Amino acid sequence: MKIGILGAGNVGGTLGKRWAKAGHDVKFGVRDTADAKLKELLAAAPKSSAGGIADAAKFGEVVVLSVPWDATGETLRQAGAGLDGKILIDCTEPVSMGPDLLEKGLLVGHTTSAGEQTAARVPKARVVKALSTVGWPIMADPKVEGQAAVMPYCGDDAGAKSAVAGLLRDLGFEPLDAGPLTNARLLEPFGMLWIYLAFKGLGTDFAFTLRKR
Ligand SMILES: NC(=O)c1ccc[n+]([C@@H]2O[C@H](COP(=O)([O-])OP(=O)(O)OC[C@H]3O[C@@H](n4cnc5c(N)ncnc54)[C@H](OP(=O)(O)O)[C@@H]3O)[C@@H](O)[C@H]2O)c1
């Protein structure tokens, strides 16, 4: 599958490497294609390429939004019509990235969510919220004590959700259908719980798994 990744930092870079290694065609959308870290990333992600935000959006059958929350408006504007009809995975956690992240907490919630606000900005895209509930070290290796970490996802387009479930499985997660896009209101606080626990002593090498009776 052709995957465009908007933002090649911890999350975008990790996902791109993992999907490229699983055989997908990845294009990173970045601000600076001459960046030294980007060259290392391209070398580590087989057959991947990089371009501007609009190039990566146009390239992907599936596009991943992995920039800081305060950069999403500008990034989606640059992606423009390249997102029309596309599956857009929103990985953002609506927080202020910095030392006061925990004190400020979620910047959006209860009656709306980053997922819904993203979808409202790009109404022709098929938005699925996923990959915001664990840190990037778990995305790099979702197996915990031999069991796949659970990855809830939500959205309103059944076809888009099914494609995203497959991509989550390719990463090594156990995908969990968490309902309509309005349930991003539940997934984003769940991501904040992971962040809180990580900051308060659990570190970044833990994940939630699903067990049923
Ligand atoms: N870190 C985690 O473990 C984690 C887990 C789940 C979800 N998330 C969410 O995933 C998103 C990305 O997090 P991250 O940890 O990958 O952040 P990061 O390492 O800081 O990377 C952010 C990426 O976005 C790019 N970027 C920043 N501002 C931009 C703008 N105005 N236009 C275009 N690109 C821009 C950066 O480019 P430059 O290199 O040019 O600055 C960089 O490639 C955030 O919304 C975060 O809440 C993070």
The ligand as a Gaussian input file, in Angstrom:
#p B3LYP/6-31G(d) Opt

LIG

0 1
 N        5.832000      10.853000      20.955000
 C        4.954000       9.869000      21.138000
 O        5.302000       8.832000      21.718000
 C        3.551000      10.012000      20.610000
 C        2.666000       8.949000      20.772000
 C        1.387000       9.038000      20.236000
 C        0.999000      10.177000      19.544000
 N        1.889000      11.218000      19.431000
 C        1.464000      12.374000      18.657000
 O        2.077000      12.258000      17.379000
 C        2.395000      13.550000      16.875000
 C        3.893000      13.604000      16.558000
 O        4.635000      13.371000      17.748000
 P        6.203000      13.086000      17.666000
 O        6.588000      12.601000      19.005000
 O        6.530000      12.293000      16.461000
 O        6.768000      14.553000      17.484000
 P        8.232000      14.968000      16.975000
 O        9.198000      13.869000      17.206000
 O        8.489000      16.312000      17.544000
 O        8.043000      15.101000      15.398000
 C        7.158000      16.043000      14.865000
 C        7.300000      16.055000      13.357000
 O        6.385000      17.032000      12.873000
 C        7.112000      17.985000      12.111000
 N        6.527000      19.322000      12.254000
 C        6.488000      20.085000      13.335000
 N        5.846000      21.241000      13.063000
 C        5.510000      21.177000      11.774000
 C        4.838000      22.050000      10.906000
 N        4.403000      23.256000      11.327000
 N        4.656000      21.675000       9.626000
 C        5.117000      20.482000       9.191000
 N        5.767000      19.595000       9.971000
 C        5.941000      19.948000      11.251000
 C        8.525000      17.968000      12.627000
 O        9.355000      18.468000      11.616000
 P       10.757000      19.182000      11.927000
 O       11.719000      18.039000      12.117000
 O       10.968000      19.989000      10.702000
 O       10.553000      20.013000      13.157000
 C        8.687000      16.470000      12.884000
 O        8.953000      15.777000      11.673000
 C        1.968000      14.551000      17.966000
 O        0.695000      15.023000      17.639000
 C        1.922000      13.701000      19.223000
 O        0.991000      14.199000      20.149000
 C        3.134000      11.144000      19.939000

